[in-house]
Amino acid sequence: MIYQRNLIKELSFTAVGIFVVLLAVLVSTQAINLLGRAADGRVAIDAVLALVGFWIIGMTPLLLVLTAFISTLTVLTRYWRDSEMSVWLSCGLALKQWIRPVMQFAVPFAVLVAVMQLWVMPWAELRSREYAEILKQKQELSLVEAGRFNTLGKRNGRVYFVETFDTESGIMKNLFLREQDKNGNDNIIFAKEGNFSLNNNKRALELRDGYRYSGTPGKADYNRVSFRHLSLIISTTPKLIDPVSHRRTIPTAQLIGSSNPQHQAELMWRISLTVSVLLLCLLAVPLSYFNPRGGHTYNILIAIGLFLIYQNGLTLLFEAVENGKIHFWLGLLPMHIIMFAVALILLRVRSMPARPFWRAVAESLTPKGRK
């Protein structure tokens, strides 16, 4: 029908604009934050783009939920404000008949959120954590503080000192290093220059033109050996994150049927975000009611309040399932059932515009056939 096609078309155009605006604002904020951390040396500048990309993937499901809800609420509120909705209602088109086109608009969003939450997000989270771990290890090789004693790797007693450090070339000048082996013997190394390297899956400290002293502390048995090049293995390439080490990286198929409370909570959240798209769009139909004569946009405030209650309720139930306080189904169903009931009540209330609000609410709660 004409009204359905026009509504879906307007909802689609509005959704594109809202998604772009939300994404631009959030990406700008995150990019500024990461650039600030890069300026302080906490993040490599060449890693900012990749980190922003992973962050966008992680935020996309929530952005899609917000986009669908805000688009539906905005477009239908404009219909009420411009009296277009009143015209359609006076022509015999009931408010509940607007649910079908709204759901036709919301279902693709729900499918996209489901795909993101159930399949894309675990993969992206795993890649993100692997990249962050590798980046962390690379930073240990590149961030050298000259004029200070620093620890090297995870071996006990391995300490080094650098007089000068060229950040562009990565070359260290006048380097001192002291390490202790398993037998308690000291190895003291002086080198004119050196640099860190990451080759063949190994992290190493490459030293040139220096001396190595080996012996037992407190005894005059130190041996001196000169060298032109010395390579000290720091460690092998950091072990990539195990897919089951964090619940957000676990594939959905492995979460299903798991008795682990944390796994159940993660599965609950992935499903809940998908269901919330449909319920929020359904809620937007009665919440969009606007009285042009009143001029007050209380419906927007009520919509924001219900959204916050919905999301906070899901968060509380998520934590309860995670801590093993309640069963999976008791965490998944209550908030969705409550919001669905609220949507049905509001739909019945808005189908009786001539009655006062609270009287309409009371009548909507009264079964048909009873007074």
C-alpha positions as CSV (number, residue, x, y, z in Angstrom):
1,M,0.0,0.0,0.0
2,I,1.0,3.6,-0.5
3,Y,1.5,4.5,3.2
4,Q,3.7,1.4,3.7
5,R,5.9,2.2,0.8
6,N,6.3,5.8,1.8
7,L,7.0,4.9,5.4
8,I,9.6,2.3,4.6
9,K,11.3,4.7,2.1
10,E,11.4,7.5,4.6
11,L,12.6,5.3,7.4
12,S,15.4,4.0,5.1
13,F,16.7,7.5,4.2
14,T,16.5,8.6,7.8
15,A,18.3,5.6,9.0
16,V,21.2,6.2,6.6
17,G,21.6,9.8,7.9
18,I,21.3,8.8,11.5
19,F,23.8,6.0,11.2
20,V,26.4,8.2,9.4
21,V,26.0,10.9,12.0
22,L,26.3,8.5,15.0
23,L,29.3,6.7,13.4
24,A,31.1,10.0,12.6
25,V,30.7,11.4,16.1
26,L,31.8,8.2,17.8
27,V,34.7,7.5,15.4
28,S,35.9,11.1,15.8
29,T,35.9,10.7,19.6
30,Q,37.7,7.4,19.5
31,A,40.2,8.6,16.9
32,I,41.1,11.7,19.0
33,N,41.5,9.4,22.1
34,L,43.8,7.1,20.2
35,L,45.8,9.9,18.7
36,G,46.3,11.4,22.1
37,R,47.6,8.0,23.4
38,A,49.9,7.8,20.3
39,A,51.3,11.2,21.1
40,D,52.1,10.1,24.6
41,G,53.8,7.0,23.2
42,R,51.3,4.5,24.6
43,V,50.1,3.5,21.1
44,A,52.1,3.2,17.9
45,I,50.9,5.8,15.4
46,D,50.7,3.3,12.6
47,A,48.3,1.2,14.7
48,V,45.7,3.9,15.2
49,L,43.9,3.1,11.9
50,A,43.7,-0.6,12.6
51,L,42.5,-0.1,16.2
52,V,39.8,2.3,15.0
53,G,38.7,-0.3,12.5
54,F,38.3,-3.0,15.1
55,W,36.5,-0.6,17.4
56,I,34.0,0.3,14.6
57,I,33.2,-3.4,14.1
58,G,32.6,-3.8,17.8
59,M,30.3,-0.8,18.0
60,T,28.3,-1.5,14.8
61,P,25.6,-3.8,16.4
62,L,24.8,-1.2,19.0
63,L,24.8,1.5,16.4
64,L,22.4,-0.5,14.3
65,V,20.0,-0.9,17.2
66,L,20.1,2.8,18.0
67,T,19.7,3.7,14.3
68,A,16.6,1.6,13.9
69,F,15.0,2.9,17.1
70,I,15.7,6.5,16.5
71,S,14.7,6.4,12.8
72,T,11.3,4.8,13.6
73,L,10.7,7.2,16.5
74,T,11.7,10.3,14.5
75,V,9.8,9.6,11.3
76,L,6.5,8.6,13.1
77,T,6.8,11.6,15.5
78,R,7.0,13.8,12.4
79,Y,3.9,12.1,11.0
80,W,2.0,13.0,14.2
81,R,3.4,16.6,14.4
82,D,2.5,17.3,10.8
83,S,-1.0,15.8,11.4
84,E,-0.3,13.2,8.6
85,M,-1.0,10.4,11.1
86,S,-4.3,12.0,12.0
87,V,-5.4,12.0,8.4
88,W,-4.5,8.3,8.0
89,L,-6.4,7.4,11.2
90,S,-9.4,9.4,10.1
91,C,-9.4,7.4,6.9
92,G,-9.9,4.2,8.9
93,L,-6.2,3.2,9.1
94,A,-5.7,1.8,12.7
95,L,-2.5,2.5,14.6
96,K,-1.7,-1.3,14.7
97,Q,-1.6,-1.4,10.9
98,W,1.6,0.7,11.1
99,I,3.3,-2.2,12.8
100,R,3.7,-4.2,9.6
101,P,5.8,-1.6,7.6
102,V,7.8,-0.8,10.8
103,M,8.7,-4.5,11.2
104,Q,9.5,-4.8,7.5
105,F,12.0,-2.0,8.2
106,A,13.3,-3.5,11.4
107,V,13.7,-7.1,10.4
108,P,16.8,-6.4,8.1
109,F,18.4,-4.6,11.0
110,A,17.7,-7.5,13.3
111,V,19.2,-9.9,10.7
112,L,22.3,-7.7,10.3
113,V,22.7,-7.4,14.1
114,A,22.3,-11.2,14.4
115,V,25.0,-11.8,11.8
116,M,27.3,-9.3,13.5
117,Q,26.7,-10.6,17.0
118,L,26.7,-14.4,16.3
119,W,29.5,-14.7,13.7
120,V,31.4,-11.5,12.9
121,M,32.0,-10.2,16.4
122,P,33.7,-13.3,17.8
123,W,36.1,-13.3,14.9
124,A,36.7,-9.6,15.1
125,E,37.3,-9.7,18.8
126,L,39.8,-12.5,18.4
127,R,41.7,-10.6,15.7
128,S,41.6,-7.4,17.7
129,R,43.1,-9.1,20.8
130,E,45.8,-10.8,18.8
131,Y,46.7,-7.6,17.1
132,A,46.8,-5.8,20.5
133,E,49.1,-8.4,22.0
134,I,51.5,-8.3,19.0
135,L,51.4,-4.5,19.2
136,K,52.2,-4.6,22.9
137,Q,55.2,-6.8,22.2
138,K,56.5,-4.6,19.4
139,Q,56.2,-1.6,21.7
140,E,58.5,-3.3,24.2
141,L,61.1,-3.4,21.4
142,S,60.7,0.1,20.2
143,L,60.0,2.2,23.3
144,V,63.3,2.7,25.0
145,E,64.0,5.3,27.7
146,A,67.5,6.7,27.5
147,G,69.2,7.5,30.7
148,R,67.3,5.0,32.8
149,F,67.6,1.4,33.9
150,N,65.0,-0.8,32.3
151,T,64.1,-4.5,32.5
152,L,64.4,-6.6,29.4
153,G,62.0,-9.5,28.7
154,K,60.7,-11.8,31.4
155,R,64.1,-13.2,32.7
156,N,65.0,-12.3,36.2
157,G,67.9,-10.0,36.7
158,R,68.1,-8.9,33.1
159,V,68.5,-5.1,33.2
160,Y,69.9,-2.7,30.6
161,F,70.9,1.0,30.4
162,V,71.1,3.2,27.3
163,E,72.9,6.5,27.2
164,T,71.3,7.8,24.0
165,F,68.5,6.4,21.8
166,D,67.5,7.5,18.2
167,T,63.8,7.1,17.9
168,E,63.8,7.2,14.1
169,S,66.5,4.6,13.4
170,G,66.0,2.6,16.7
171,I,69.8,2.7,17.3
172,M,71.0,2.7,20.9
173,K,74.4,4.1,21.8
174,N,76.7,3.1,24.7
175,L,74.6,0.3,26.0
176,F,75.1,-1.6,29.3
177,L,73.3,-4.9,30.1
178,R,73.5,-7.2,33.1
179,E,71.8,-10.6,33.3
180,Q,72.0,-13.5,35.7
181,D,71.8,-17.2,34.6
182,K,70.2,-20.1,36.5
183,N,73.4,-20.8,38.4
184,G,73.6,-17.3,39.8
185,N,76.5,-16.2,37.5
186,D,76.6,-12.7,36.2
187,N,76.9,-11.7,32.5
188,I,77.8,-8.0,32.0
189,I,77.8,-6.6,28.6
190,F,79.1,-3.2,27.3
191,A,78.4,-2.3,23.6
192,K,78.9,0.8,21.6
193,E,75.5,0.4,19.9
194,G,72.6,-1.9,19.5
195,N,69.0,-2.2,18.4
196,F,66.0,-4.5,18.9
197,S,64.9,-6.8,16.1
198,L,62.0,-9.1,15.4
199,N,62.9,-11.7,12.8
200,N,62.2,-15.3,12.2
201,N,59.5,-15.4,14.9
202,K,62.1,-14.3,17.5
203,R,62.7,-11.1,19.4
204,A,66.3,-10.2,19.9
205,L,68.7,-7.5,21.0
206,E,71.4,-7.0,18.4
207,L,74.7,-5.6,19.9
208,R,77.8,-4.4,18.1
209,D,81.4,-3.7,19.1
210,G,81.5,-4.5,22.8
211,Y,82.7,-6.7,25.6
212,R,81.1,-9.5,27.6
213,Y,82.2,-10.2,31.2
214,S,81.1,-13.5,32.8
215,G,81.7,-14.7,36.3
216,T,80.5,-15.2,39.8
217,P,79.6,-12.2,42.0
218,G,82.2,-11.8,44.8
219,K,84.9,-13.8,43.0
220,A,87.8,-12.6,40.8
221,D,87.0,-15.2,38.1
222,Y,85.4,-13.0,35.5
223,N,86.2,-13.7,31.8
224,R,86.3,-11.0,29.2
225,V,85.3,-11.6,25.6
226,S,85.2,-9.0,22.9
227,F,82.7,-9.2,20.1
228,R,81.8,-7.4,16.9
229,H,78.3,-8.7,16.9
230,L,76.2,-10.4,19.6
231,S,72.6,-11.4,19.3
232,L,70.7,-12.0,22.5
233,I,67.3,-13.8,22.2
234,I,64.7,-12.1,24.3
235,S,61.8,-14.4,23.6
236,T,59.9,-16.0,20.7
237,T,57.0,-14.3,19.1
238,P,54.2,-13.8,21.6
239,K,51.7,-16.6,21.7
240,L,48.5,-15.7,19.9
241,I,45.4,-15.6,22.0
242,D,43.6,-18.9,22.4
243,P,40.1,-18.6,20.9
244,V,38.6,-19.9,24.2
245,S,40.7,-17.7,26.5
246,H,38.0,-14.9,26.5
247,R,34.3,-15.4,26.2
248,R,33.9,-12.6,23.6
249,T,36.2,-14.5,21.2
250,I,34.3,-17.8,21.5
251,P,32.2,-18.9,18.4
252,T,28.5,-18.9,19.1
253,A,28.3,-22.6,18.3
254,Q,30.6,-23.4,21.2
255,L,28.5,-21.2,23.6
256,I,25.3,-23.1,22.9
257,G,24.8,-25.8,25.5
258,S,27.8,-24.6,27.7
259,S,27.3,-24.9,31.5
260,N,29.8,-22.1,32.1
261,P,27.9,-19.1,33.5
262,Q,30.2,-16.6,31.6
263,H,29.5,-18.4,28.4
264,Q,25.8,-18.4,29.0
265,A,25.9,-14.7,29.8
266,E,27.8,-14.0,26.5
267,L,25.2,-16.0,24.5
268,M,22.4,-14.2,26.3
269,W,23.8,-10.8,25.3
270,R,24.3,-11.8,21.7
271,I,20.7,-12.9,21.4
272,S,19.3,-10.0,23.4
273,L,20.8,-7.3,21.2
274,T,19.2,-8.9,18.2
275,V,15.7,-9.2,19.8
276,S,16.0,-5.6,21.1
277,V,15.9,-4.2,17.6
278,L,12.4,-5.6,16.9
279,L,11.1,-4.7,20.4
280,L,12.4,-1.1,20.3
281,C,11.0,-0.5,16.8
282,L,7.6,-1.9,18.0
283,L,7.8,0.4,21.1
284,A,8.5,3.4,18.8
285,V,5.0,3.1,17.2
286,P,3.0,4.1,20.2
287,L,5.8,6.2,21.7
288,S,5.8,8.4,18.6
289,Y,2.4,9.8,19.6
290,F,2.5,13.6,19.6
291,N,-0.2,16.1,20.2
292,P,0.4,19.1,17.9
293,R,-1.9,21.3,20.0
294,G,0.1,20.5,23.2
295,G,3.5,21.3,21.7
296,H,5.3,19.1,24.2
297,T,7.7,16.3,23.2
298,Y,7.2,14.2,26.3
299,N,7.2,11.1,24.0
300,I,10.9,11.6,23.3
301,L,11.7,11.7,27.0
302,I,9.6,8.6,27.7
303,A,11.3,6.8,24.8
304,I,14.8,7.7,26.2
305,G,13.7,6.5,29.6
306,L,12.3,3.2,28.4
307,F,15.5,2.6,26.3
308,L,17.7,3.2,29.3
309,I,15.5,0.9,31.5
310,Y,15.7,-1.7,28.8
311,Q,19.5,-1.6,28.4
312,N,20.2,-1.3,32.1
313,G,17.9,-4.2,32.8
314,L,19.6,-6.4,30.3
315,T,23.0,-5.4,31.8
316,L,21.9,-6.4,35.3
317,L,20.5,-9.7,34.1
318,F,23.7,-10.3,32.1
319,E,25.8,-9.8,35.3
320,A,23.4,-12.1,37.2
321,V,23.8,-14.8,34.7
322,E,27.6,-14.2,34.5
323,N,27.9,-14.6,38.3
324,G,25.7,-17.8,38.3
325,K,22.9,-16.3,40.3
326,I,20.2,-17.0,37.8
327,H,19.6,-19.5,35.0
328,F,20.2,-18.6,31.3
329,W,16.5,-18.4,30.5
330,L,15.7,-16.3,33.5
331,G,18.3,-13.8,32.3
332,L,17.2,-13.9,28.7
333,L,13.4,-13.6,28.8
334,P,12.2,-11.2,31.5
335,M,13.2,-7.9,30.0
336,H,12.0,-8.8,26.5
337,I,8.7,-10.0,27.9
338,I,8.3,-6.8,30.0
339,M,9.1,-4.5,27.0
340,F,6.8,-6.5,24.7
341,A,3.9,-6.1,27.3
342,V,4.6,-2.4,27.6
343,A,4.5,-2.1,23.8
344,L,1.1,-3.9,23.6
345,I,-0.3,-1.7,26.5
346,L,0.8,1.5,24.8
347,L,-0.6,0.4,21.5
348,R,-4.0,-0.2,23.1
349,V,-3.8,3.1,24.9
350,R,-2.9,5.1,21.8
351,S,-5.8,3.4,20.0
352,M,-8.1,5.2,22.4
353,P,-7.0,8.9,21.9
354,A,-10.2,10.4,23.2
355,R,-9.8,8.9,26.7
356,P,-7.5,10.3,29.3
357,F,-4.1,8.6,29.4
358,W,-4.4,6.8,32.7
359,R,-8.0,5.8,32.1
360,A,-6.9,4.4,28.7
361,V,-4.1,2.5,30.5
362,A,-6.6,1.0,33.0
363,E,-9.0,-0.1,30.2
364,S,-6.1,-1.6,28.2
365,L,-5.2,-3.8,31.2
366,T,-8.9,-4.9,31.6
367,P,-9.7,-8.0,29.6
368,K,-12.3,-7.5,26.9
369,G,-15.9,-8.3,27.9
370,R,-15.3,-7.0,31.5
371,K,-16.1,-3.6,32.8
